[in-house]
Amino acid sequence: MPRPRYVLIALGGLVVLALAALAASAALGRPAKTVTTTTVVNGSKPEVWETLADFAAYKDWNPVITRMEGEPVDGSPLELELVLPGHDPESLDGKVLIARPKRKIFWETRLLLPGLRDYEYEFFLELLDEDRVLVTQQFRIEGPLAVFADADAAREALELQGEALAERLGQP
């Protein structure tokens, strides 16, 4: 029968090993899954930006991010609820890393520890003409738990958001 001291040493070794694996994963940026979609929406770039930057209104139109609290400025803390198709809602805390008015917003959320399972979300706007904007969305899941991520649900979520944005801006 193992003595308690040996069990504790073994558990301590496993914890150290797990933390080293997390640190290596965070430093190397692997494993990861990335999904990118594009949507052309009718509206001016300021109109599209205003809709995407109004986080408090996401609950009124966004089927994927059903709650978003925070400001579209660098360093702003975020609280959001994410509902990927076929999955339970997930409450997340995050941070806006980059906000460039009328151009892009990039934020990140983390599960428990940095590098375990990080979500990175970015959208950026490209003017096609006076009344049409190309909205590119990218969702990246990074860390050891990324291998369990449902990339198909992430793609469907981005497509649903693009459709909902177009509808919000008055498109059929």
N, C-alpha and C positions, 0 to 999 in steps of 0.2 A: 504494500500500500504506500503510495507516494506521500512523502511528508509535506505538510503545508508550505514549508519554506521553498521546496522545489517547485511546487505548483505556482507559487507567487513569482518565482524567478522566471518560469516558463511563460506565464502570462505577461510579465513585464517585457520579456524579449519579444513576444508577439506584438505588443503595443508599440514598441520601438520600431519593429519591422514595418508595421502598418503606417506609422507616421513617416518613416523614410520613403515608403512607396508613394504616399500622398505628396510629399515634398518633391519627389522626382517627377511625378505626373504633372504637378503644377508647373515645375520649371521647364519641362519638355513640351507642355501643351498637348499631351497625348494621353489616352485616346480621346477622340473627338468625333462628333457628327455635326455636319453643317447642312442646313437647308436654306435655299435662296429662292425667292419668288419675285416676280414683277407684275405690276398692275398699272394699266393706263387709266387715269381718272380724268374726268372733265372738270375743269375749274382752274383758277389761277393758282400760281405757286403760293401766294399769301393765304388763299382760302384753304388749300390743302394743308399747309403748315398749321394754320390756326386750329383746324380740326384735330390733327395729330398731337399738337402741343397742349391741347386742353384735356389733360389727364383726368380731371374730375368728371368730365362728360363721357368717358369711356363706358361707364355703366349704362348709358343711354343707347349705345349703338354697337359696341364691340362684343361679339359673341365669345371671344377667347380671353381677353383681359377684361373681366367683368367688374373689377374695382382697381382704381389706380390713384394713389395719393402721393403727391410730391410735385416738384416743379421741374420744367424742362431747362435746367441750368446745370452747368458743371458742378459736380460734387453733391447735388441734392439727394437726400435719402428718399427711397421709394418704398411704398407698401402696395402690394398688388395681389390680386387673385387671378390665377391662370387656370383656364379650363381647356385642356387639350381634348379633342374629340375622342370619345371612348374612355376617358380617364376621369378620376375624381378631381374636384377643384383643389388647387394647391395654393395656400397662402405663402407669399414670399416677401422677404425684405431685400432691397437692392439699393443700387446707387447709380445715378446718372454719371457716366464717365465723360461723355462728350455731348454737348448740345451746341449746334451751330444753327442759329435762326434761319428759317426758310431753306435749310439744306439737309441737316441730319440730326438724329438723336441716337445715342448708343448707351445702353445700360447693361448692368450685370447683376445677377443674383447668385447666391451661393447656398449650398446645403451644408449646414453645420460648420464645416471647416473649408478654408480656401483649397481648391483643388480636388475635393471629393466629388462634387458634381456642381459645376458652374454653368449657369445659363447666361449667354450673351445675346442680346437682341439689338438689332440696328435697323433703322429705316433711313433711306436717303431719297431726296427728291431731285428729279432732273426735268427741267422745263423742255417740253417737246415743241410747243408753240404757245401762243398767247393763252389758250384755254384748255390745254392738255398737259398733264404732268405724269411722268413715269415714276412710280413709287416702287422702290426696291426694298424688300424686307429680307433680313438674314437672321436666322436663329441658329446659334451654335451651342452645343452641349459638350462640355469638356470635363475630363477627369475619369477616374477608374469606373465610376458608375455610368458613364456615357455608353458603355457597351450594352446596357439594359434599356437605353432610351428608345422610344418609339419614333423613329424618323418619319414614318408615314403619317402619324398623327400630327407631328410638327409641321409637315408640309401642308396637310389639310387645314391646320389652324391658320397658317399664313395666308392660304388661299381664301379662307372664310373672312379673315380680317380685310383682305383686299376688296372682296365683294362688298362687305359691310361699309367700308370707307367710300366706295363708289356710290353705294345707295345713300349714304349720309350726305353726300355732295349732290344728291338729286338725280342720280342716274337710275335707270330702271334695272 
